[in-house]
């Protein structure tokens, strides 16, 4: 996974977890344009694979992702997240 080095996105989940995220380079375009690809892009739901966000934090993350033309964010370059509903969920960019 390749991160884009730029100013980070700092958000806090509803349960108080502070996240410093960077955009992930998306070589294969945007999986949300294809329902089959989108389902393959997401990890199966589990408590450790999601962070519930407030509406404000969710919009902040979506704006950041649009600005950097990505559908994935990562703190460490190993685990990636995307927005699904009102949550950050693990994904496979």
HUBEL-V154334 format. One record per residue. N is the residue number from 1. OMEGA is omega in radians with two decimals (999 if undefined). NEAR is the number of other C-alpha atoms within 12 Angstrom. Layout:
# HUBEL-V154334
N:OMEGA:NEAR ; N:OMEGA:NEAR
This chain:
# HUBEL-V154334
1:-3.13:21 ; 2:3.10:21 ; 3:3.01:26 ; 4:-3.11:25 ; 5:-3.09:18 ; 6:3.09:16 ; 7:-3.09:14 ; 8:3.01:23 ; 9:3.11:28 ; 10:3.11:21 ; 11:3.12:31 ; 12:3.13:24 ; 13:-3.14:25 ; 14:3.13:20 ; 15:3.00:15 ; 16:3.12:13 ; 17:3.10:15 ; 18:-3.11:17 ; 19:3.02:26 ; 20:-2.98:22 ; 21:3.08:32 ; 22:3.11:36 ; 23:3.09:38 ; 24:3.08:37 ; 25:-3.11:26 ; 26:-3.13:23 ; 27:-3.01:15 ; 28:3.09:18 ; 29:-3.01:18 ; 30:-3.10:24 ; 31:-3.12:23 ; 32:3.12:22 ; 33:-3.11:13 ; 34:-3.09:13 ; 35:3.12:12 ; 36:3.10:12 ; 37:-3.11:17 ; 38:3.14:23 ; 39:3.08:20 ; 40:-3.10:16 ; 41:-3.05:30 ; 42:2.98:29 ; 43:3.04:23 ; 44:-3.09:16 ; 45:3.01:18 ; 46:-3.08:14 ; 47:-3.10:14 ; 48:-3.14:15 ; 49:-3.09:22 ; 50:3.01:28 ; 51:3.10:31 ; 52:-3.09:31 ; 53:2.98:29 ; 54:3.13:21 ; 55:-3.13:19 ; 56:-3.14:17 ; 57:3.12:26 ; 58:3.12:28 ; 59:3.09:21 ; 60:3.13:24 ; 61:3.13:40 ; 62:3.10:30 ; 63:3.14:18 ; 64:-3.14:28 ; 65:3.09:29 ; 66:-3.13:19 ; 67:-3.08:17 ; 68:3.07:24 ; 69:3.13:22 ; 70:3.02:32 ; 71:-3.14:39 ; 72:3.11:45 ; 73:3.13:44 ; 74:3.02:36 ; 75:-2.92:26 ; 76:-3.11:20 ; 77:3.12:22 ; 78:3.09:19 ; 79:3.14:28 ; 80:3.13:36 ; 81:3.00:39 ; 82:3.10:41 ; 83:3.02:37 ; 84:-3.06:28 ; 85:-3.14:17 ; 86:-3.06:22 ; 87:2.83:32 ; 88:3.14:42 ; 89:3.11:33 ; 90:3.13:32 ; 91:-3.12:32 ; 92:-3.11:30 ; 93:999:34
